[in-house]
Amino acid sequence: MEDQSALLQILAMSLNIPIESFYALDATDEQRKHRVEIGELVEAFEKVEGHIARRRCIDYVKAVASAFR
């Protein structure tokens, strides 16, 4: 699927990691699940229209992340 490859390229660039990281054969099941979730998050975020709505999404994710530190 070409869209998935493009999405992985965008994710790799955003995370500053090589795209090959998504295809690592030695990745654990938990690492694979994590990568799928990142892809789902970015894919859903791309569908959010409007700067204010996207900003709310970012703020929410940051708040949840900081609650677990």
Secondary structure, 3 states (H helix, E strand, C coil): CHHHHHHHHHHHHHHCCCHHHHHCCCCCHHHHHHHHHHHHHHHHHHCCCCHHHHHHHHHHHHHHHHHCC
